[in-house]
Amino acid sequence: MSQSTRFRYIKLSGSKLSPKSFGNKEPGVSEVYEYVRKKKVKIKQQDMVPVTLVDGVHWLSIETYNYAKKVLAENGRGASPYEAHEGVSFDVAKGAWLIIESPQSTEPPIGAPKDEKYVCVKTKLSEELGLEPFVVEERFVFKCFKGEDVGIGRVRNYRYFLTAYKRDGTPLTEKELEQTFLWKNYLSKGQIRDTLEKNVSKHMKKRPWYIERMGKNALAQYKVVWRDVAEEFIPAVDTEGAVPDHNVHYVIVSSLDEAYYLMAVLLAPQINAVVRELSPWIGHVQPRFIKYFKIPKYDPNPNNYIHKQLVEIGKEIYNRGDVTEEERKKIEGLVEKLCT
């Protein structure tokens, strides 16, 4: 970061200064001054500095930069080895995949293989179309969650969705699909088939039943997840192997302790000071944000005091489902040492 290159950012808030508010004419200096004098308009000034991160230059207030500079991976140096992924688009196609309520176990249909388990379900789309609940193979029902289900520490609510995929994250072939009750009782219906073929994006989809970004990554058992639409990291640990939707981003980890560690790090105040300044410009807490910071890979060595402490704090946050100010302060100090 070059301290010699900076600009002053001036933000006005309060009463609107648009021509519409002044009889369809531009407000004059005296009129603006009068609004400021009467405190109808507030002025906030910040000195901004450029910081080069992995994807280019971003502007931060000098206060935030000085607070967070030890954790920033400037010029990509020391960028975290963790890779973040965008979630799966299962909540599309007018709700064709999203199951309403919980699947109910049921007896196999007449002539069905006896070694298969079956459930009775209804989807958002099937209910809107007035279709009766239908029977499908249980193996095509996957646990999932949406952005609104993610709270600090843990996923607060799980849902279910249908998908013509195997448990290893690979899609069924057309021949395989046609042999299933998922096809016979649901996907073969004209209204459902038309919705999948005509009313959804074809991006990354070779077949109508393909779902964007569905695969083995999304099915990993241990993940650290966060909401896309937020002002800062709202991280949680998923241990269910549930599928996050496209408004959730996630990092795959190899153990529960590693999940506690990374989730705690993402709650660091200095990291979120940066995210709060960047998210209004970018619009989301995107997957690439993980690369803005010098977050080391988790070290399970019990002699690594900093990692061990972050695991213990993360575990407490996960079990309780919230974070205290005292914990944030401890995380702040530990992450400062972690990234130095």
Secondary structure, DSSP 8 states (H G I E B T S, - for coil): --TTS-EEEEEEEES--SGGGGTTS---HHHHHHHHHTTSEEEEEEEEEEEEETTEEEEEEHHHHHHHTTTB-GGGTT--S--EEE-B--S-GGGTSBBSS--EEE---TT--TTS-EEEE-BHHHHHTT---EEEEGGGEEEEE-GGGB-SEEB---EEEE-SB-TTS-B--HHHHHTSHHIIIIITSHHHHHHHHHSS--TT-SSTT--TT-STGGG-SSEEEEESSSSS--EEEE-S--EEBTTEEEEE-SSHHHHHHHHHHTT-HHHHHHHHHHHHHHSS--GGGGGGB--------TT-HHHHHHHHHHHHHHHHTS--HHHHHHHHHHHHHHT-
